[in-house]
Amino acid sequence: MRVLFVCLGNICRSPAAEAVFAQLADERGLSGVDVDSAGTADYHEGETAHRNTLGEAAQRGVPIDHRSRPVAAADFDRFDLLVAVDRATERNLRRIAPPSADLAKIVRLGDYAPGGLDVTDPWGHPQQAYTEMWDQLVELCGALLDAITERA
């Protein structure tokens, strides 16, 4: 299974989701999981994850080795799922998808948990917002993994 997590700038939510998902897959002993992240905009291309995202990851013992990149046309072929962290990102993914893209591959992470919550963007907010984002991602990525393993 190849999964691409996507947010706007690819420095907060999607790199954190990538790290959380990879850790959960590893803890569950799932092999063959390829995970990456990207952004719908190139504002931060080449930058590391946001310092508060990195701080939260370090506190939880989760490694993040990441450089921001925008979604590429090839991603729509390479990945089995393109997972948007919120409704706006999902709309943007559908808008930038190449004409040949399988739009069924684009899903919203919040659709995998009760209530269908979007992952709140912590950018520009204090560290507590990054803690809350991370807690959301643990729940939602766990639910996504449950759905993936049920399909297998």
C-alpha positions in Angstrom: 0.0 0.0 0.0 1.4 3.4 -1.0 -0.1 6.4 0.8 0.5 10.1 0.3 -0.6 12.5 3.0 -1.4 16.0 1.7 -1.9 19.4 3.3 -1.4 22.9 2.1 2.3 23.7 2.7 3.7 20.3 3.7 5.4 21.4 6.8 2.9 20.7 9.6 0.0 18.3 9.2 1.0 16.1 6.3 4.6 15.4 7.5 3.2 14.6 10.9 0.6 12.3 9.4 3.3 10.6 7.4 5.3 10.0 10.5 2.4 8.9 12.7 1.1 6.5 10.0 4.5 5.0 9.4 5.0 4.5 13.2 1.5 2.9 13.6 2.1 0.6 10.6 5.4 -0.5 12.1 3.9 -1.1 15.5 1.2 -3.2 13.9 3.8 -5.2 12.0 2.5 -4.2 8.6 5.0 -4.6 5.8 4.9 -3.1 2.3 3.6 0.2 3.5 5.2 3.1 1.5 4.2 6.5 3.0 5.1 10.0 1.9 3.7 13.5 2.2 3.3 16.6 -0.1 1.5 19.9 -0.3 -0.9 21.5 -2.7 1.2 24.6 -2.7 5.0 25.1 -3.1 5.4 27.8 -0.4 7.9 25.8 1.6 9.5 23.6 -1.0 12.7 22.1 0.3 12.1 23.1 3.9 12.1 20.8 6.9 8.9 20.2 8.8 7.9 23.1 11.1 9.9 23.4 14.3 6.8 22.8 16.4 5.9 19.7 14.4 9.5 18.5 14.9 9.2 19.3 18.6 6.0 17.4 19.1 7.5 14.4 17.2 10.6 14.5 19.4 8.5 14.5 22.6 6.7 11.4 21.3 9.8 9.6 20.1 8.7 9.7 16.4 11.3 10.4 13.8 10.6 12.9 11.0 13.1 13.1 8.2 11.3 15.3 5.7 11.7 18.0 3.1 8.6 19.8 1.8 7.5 19.2 -1.7 4.4 20.0 -3.8 2.2 17.3 -5.1 3.4 16.1 -8.6 1.3 14.7 -11.4 3.1 11.4 -11.1 1.9 11.1 -7.5 -1.6 10.3 -8.8 -0.2 7.2 -10.5 2.4 6.3 -7.9 0.2 6.2 -4.8 -2.8 4.0 -4.0 -4.3 6.7 -1.8 -3.9 10.4 -1.7 -5.1 11.4 1.8 -6.1 15.0 2.3 -6.0 16.3 5.8 -9.1 18.6 5.4 -11.9 19.5 2.9 -10.0 22.4 1.3 -7.0 20.1 0.6 -9.3 17.5 -0.9 -10.9 20.1 -3.2 -7.4 21.3 -4.2 -6.2 17.8 -5.0 -9.2 17.2 -7.2 -8.6 20.5 -8.9 -4.9 19.8 -9.6 -5.3 16.1 -10.6 -4.3 15.3 -14.1 -7.2 14.5 -16.4 -6.2 10.8 -16.4 -6.1 10.6 -12.6 -8.3 8.1 -10.7 -10.2 10.5 -8.4 -11.4 7.6 -6.2 -7.8 7.5 -4.8 -8.3 10.9 -3.2 -9.8 10.6 0.2 -10.1 12.8 3.3 -8.5 11.5 6.5 -11.4 12.7 8.6 -13.8 10.3 6.8 -12.1 7.4 8.6 -13.3 8.4 12.1 -16.6 9.2 13.7 -17.6 12.8 13.2 -15.6 13.2 10.0 -13.3 15.9 11.5 -10.8 17.8 9.5 -7.2 18.0 11.0 -6.9 21.5 12.4 -4.0 23.5 10.9 -1.7 24.5 13.7 0.5 26.9 11.7 0.8 30.2 13.4 -0.6 28.9 16.7 1.2 28.0 19.9 2.7 24.6 20.6 -0.5 23.3 22.1 -2.1 23.4 18.7 0.6 21.1 17.4 -0.1 18.7 20.4 -3.8 18.7 19.5 -3.0 18.1 15.8 -0.8 15.2 16.7 -3.5 13.7 18.9 -6.0 14.0 16.0 -3.5 12.3 13.7 -2.9 9.4 16.0 -6.7 8.7 16.1 -7.3 9.3 12.4 -4.3 7.4 11.1 -5.2 4.5 13.3 -8.7 4.5 11.8 -7.3 4.7 8.3 -4.9 1.8 9.0 -7.9 -0.2 10.3 -9.8 0.5 7.1 -6.8 -0.5 5.0 -6.2 -3.8 6.8 -9.9 -4.7 6.7 -9.8 -4.4 2.9 -6.7 -6.6 2.6 
